[in-house]
Amino acid sequence: MRVKCALFVEVTEEADLAALDWSALPRPVLVMGGGSNLLFTKDFPGTVLHVAICHSSHSCHSERSEESVTLGAGVVFDDFCAWAASEGLWGPENLSLIPGEVGASAVQNIGAYGVEAKDIIAGIRAYDRTTGQFVDIDPADCRYGYRTSRFKTEWKGRFIITAVTYRLSRTPRPKLDYGGVRKALSCHSASLSCHSERSEESLTPQLIREAIIGIRQAKLPAVEELGSAGSFFCNPVISRGHFERIVAIAREDNGPDYAVPHFEVGDSIKVPAAWMIDQCGFKGARNGGAQVYPGQPVNASGTASPQDIIGLENQVIQAIAQKYGITLHPEVEHV
Ligand SMILES: Cc1cc2nc3c(=O)[nH]c(=O)nc-3n(C[C@H](O)[C@H](O)[C@H](O)COP(=O)(O)OP(=O)(O)OC[C@H]3O[C@@H](n4cnc5c(N)ncnc54)[C@H](O)[C@@H]3O)c2cc1C
């Protein structure tokens, strides 16, 4: 289903933002990157503003092995991952193939396979709508957390990110202990007729990028083939006591030795929303044109209307609250 906005504005340089007649724009103003984390539920009465600033500048600090690159907010994030890998620079390789643009990476604190954007963001440049000035924001002030930042909470609507600086390194720092990356690398090596186990020293950002792309493509078809929201829900983080109750329920359902997938996050436990959705029988479930995708059961996909998606979302939320006492929160922002 198509939705319309009252006005669509695209800026290609910072000066365009400063020159905008803000008082003349239909309200509200929504800043959009690639739109991959937005679900438009109806026509939008205001202005959709796309920051299509696409410059790039790369600095080497030869005395250290650290380097940095500053990219306009409109650069496609995966183009950055591909470039860094091709240059042999470590940093974003585990974030390969995440849809969207550079600006949103700093809003969302995108993450995958044990790495988050905050681990490599060195600086953010933004236009402050409250003062009409451009500012440099220290990532330490952004209160980054799991898929969140101040840009999504108390700063919402205030800053328009125009550029992000990422920290990169020539020193190998592979992150392999998450989501089957190590296993995928050994399979990948085998398929290249190499030794089946690679030593960590022989790894390159390019090899890890290819392994990550392989894992992601095996889980979910390309968005161009099948429209998808990616991971629709955030993975809930719960107390250890609550987790023990979930383990008890899971063992009643699946047998006494059943192991519930989980990740330690400090004193708390992160449980994959996908696992709960699967356990509640929603794998493959449909509502109109929306579907929980069978291979990765957290994706609403297909030719869905917003109402189809929201209906399915509510069914999932209710079922999981009833069974596990957890309220799932959508990662996808509803507009
Ligand atoms: C198939 C699929 C797989 C995905 N996999 C992952 C994954 O593995 N990990 C992960 O973290 N996410 C994942 N996502 C979610 C999505 O890729 C990220 O949230 C991404 O950062 C969205 O980028 P975007 O440019 O499309 O942002 P949009 O969806 O356009 O916007 C996201 C938010 O950022 C704000 N924003 C965008 N640009 C700016 C700017 N320049 N200044 C200020 N605010 C701005 C918007 O207002 C909105 O609030 C996936 C999505 C899909 C569809």
The ligand as an SDF file (V2000), in Angstrom:
LIG
                    3D

 53 58  0  0  0  0  0  0  0  0999 V2000
   15.9430   -6.4520    6.2140 C   0  0  0  0  0  0  0  0  0  0  0  0
   16.3650   -5.5730    7.3470 C   0  0  0  0  0  0  0  0  0  0  0  0
   17.3950   -5.9970    8.1800 C   0  0  0  0  0  0  0  0  0  0  0  0
   17.8190   -5.1910    9.2470 C   0  0  0  0  0  0  0  0  0  0  0  0
   18.8430   -5.6320   10.0450 N   0  0  0  0  0  0  0  0  0  0  0  0
   19.2670   -4.8470   11.0810 C   0  0  0  0  0  0  0  0  0  0  0  0
   20.3400   -5.2810   11.9210 C   0  0  0  0  0  0  0  0  0  0  0  0
   20.9220   -6.3470   11.7330 O   0  0  0  0  0  0  0  0  0  0  0  0
   20.7060   -4.4610   12.9470 N   0  0  0  0  0  0  0  0  0  0  0  0
   20.1050   -3.2530   13.1760 C   0  0  0  0  0  0  0  0  0  0  0  0
   20.5080   -2.5490   14.1140 O   0  0  0  0  0  0  0  0  0  0  0  0
   19.0860   -2.8320   12.3900 N   0  0  0  0  0  0  0  0  0  0  0  0
   18.6630   -3.5960   11.3630 C   0  0  0  0  0  0  0  0  0  0  0  0
   17.6260   -3.1600   10.5750 N   0  0  0  0  0  0  0  0  0  0  0  0
   16.9940   -1.8740   10.8480 C   0  0  0  0  0  0  0  0  0  0  0  0
   17.5460   -0.7070    9.9780 C   0  0  0  0  0  0  0  0  0  0  0  0
   18.4220   -1.1870    8.9930 O   0  0  0  0  0  0  0  0  0  0  0  0
   18.2920    0.3050   10.8400 C   0  0  0  0  0  0  0  0  0  0  0  0
   17.4430    0.8120   11.8470 O   0  0  0  0  0  0  0  0  0  0  0  0
   18.8770    1.4660   10.0210 C   0  0  0  0  0  0  0  0  0  0  0  0
   19.6900    2.2780   10.8280 O   0  0  0  0  0  0  0  0  0  0  0  0
   17.8010    2.3250    9.3810 C   0  0  0  0  0  0  0  0  0  0  0  0
   18.4470    3.2080    8.5060 O   0  0  0  0  0  0  0  0  0  0  0  0
   17.6100    4.1460    7.5500 P   0  0  0  0  0  0  0  0  0  0  0  0
   18.5850    5.0780    6.8790 O   0  0  0  0  0  0  0  0  0  0  0  0
   16.7420    3.3520    6.6700 O   0  0  0  0  0  0  0  0  0  0  0  0
   16.7900    4.9830    8.6410 O   0  0  0  0  0  0  0  0  0  0  0  0
   15.2380    5.3640    8.6500 P   0  0  0  0  0  0  0  0  0  0  0  0
   14.4160    4.1330    8.7880 O   0  0  0  0  0  0  0  0  0  0  0  0
   14.9260    6.2770    7.5380 O   0  0  0  0  0  0  0  0  0  0  0  0
   15.1980    6.2050   10.0290 O   0  0  0  0  0  0  0  0  0  0  0  0
   15.4390    5.5970   11.2590 C   0  0  0  0  0  0  0  0  0  0  0  0
   15.3900    6.6750   12.3640 C   0  0  0  0  0  0  0  0  0  0  0  0
   16.5050    7.5440   12.2270 O   0  0  0  0  0  0  0  0  0  0  0  0
   16.0740    8.9050   12.0500 C   0  0  0  0  0  0  0  0  0  0  0  0
   17.0190    9.4990   11.0980 N   0  0  0  0  0  0  0  0  0  0  0  0
   17.3850    8.9990    9.8950 C   0  0  0  0  0  0  0  0  0  0  0  0
   18.3190    9.7980    9.3380 N   0  0  0  0  0  0  0  0  0  0  0  0
   18.5280   10.8140   10.1970 C   0  0  0  0  0  0  0  0  0  0  0  0
   19.3690   11.9870   10.1970 C   0  0  0  0  0  0  0  0  0  0  0  0
   20.1890   12.2540    9.1750 N   0  0  0  0  0  0  0  0  0  0  0  0
   19.3170   12.8360   11.2590 N   0  0  0  0  0  0  0  0  0  0  0  0
   18.4930   12.5860   12.3100 C   0  0  0  0  0  0  0  0  0  0  0  0
   17.6750   11.5030   12.3730 N   0  0  0  0  0  0  0  0  0  0  0  0
   17.6980   10.6470   11.3280 C   0  0  0  0  0  0  0  0  0  0  0  0
   14.6530    8.8060   11.5330 C   0  0  0  0  0  0  0  0  0  0  0  0
   13.9110    9.9660   11.8570 O   0  0  0  0  0  0  0  0  0  0  0  0
   14.1540    7.5700   12.2720 C   0  0  0  0  0  0  0  0  0  0  0  0
   13.8000    7.9330   13.5940 O   0  0  0  0  0  0  0  0  0  0  0  0
   17.1850   -3.9390    9.4950 C   0  0  0  0  0  0  0  0  0  0  0  0
   16.1450   -3.5190    8.6420 C   0  0  0  0  0  0  0  0  0  0  0  0
   15.7310   -4.3160    7.5910 C   0  0  0  0  0  0  0  0  0  0  0  0
   14.6330   -3.8410    6.7020 C   0  0  0  0  0  0  0  0  0  0  0  0
  1  2  1  0
  2  3  1  0
  2 52  2  0
  3  4  2  0
  4  5  1  0
  4 50  1  0
  5  6  2  0
  6  7  1  0
  6 13  1  0
  7  8  2  0
  7  9  1  0
  9 10  1  0
 10 11  2  0
 10 12  1  0
 12 13  2  0
 13 14  1  0
 14 15  1  0
 14 50  1  0
 15 16  1  0
 16 17  1  0
 16 18  1  0
 18 19  1  0
 18 20  1  0
 20 21  1  0
 20 22  1  0
 22 23  1  0
 23 24  1  0
 24 25  2  0
 24 26  1  0
 24 27  1  0
 27 28  1  0
 28 29  2  0
 28 30  1  0
 28 31  1  0
 31 32  1  0
 32 33  1  0
 33 34  1  0
 33 48  1  0
 34 35  1  0
 35 36  1  0
 35 46  1  0
 36 37  1  0
 36 45  1  0
 37 38  2  0
 38 39  1  0
 39 40  1  0
 39 45  2  0
 40 41  1  0
 40 42  2  0
 42 43  1  0
 43 44  2  0
 44 45  1  0
 46 47  1  0
 46 48  1  0
 48 49  1  0
 50 51  2  0
 51 52  1  0
 52 53  1  0
M  END
$$$$
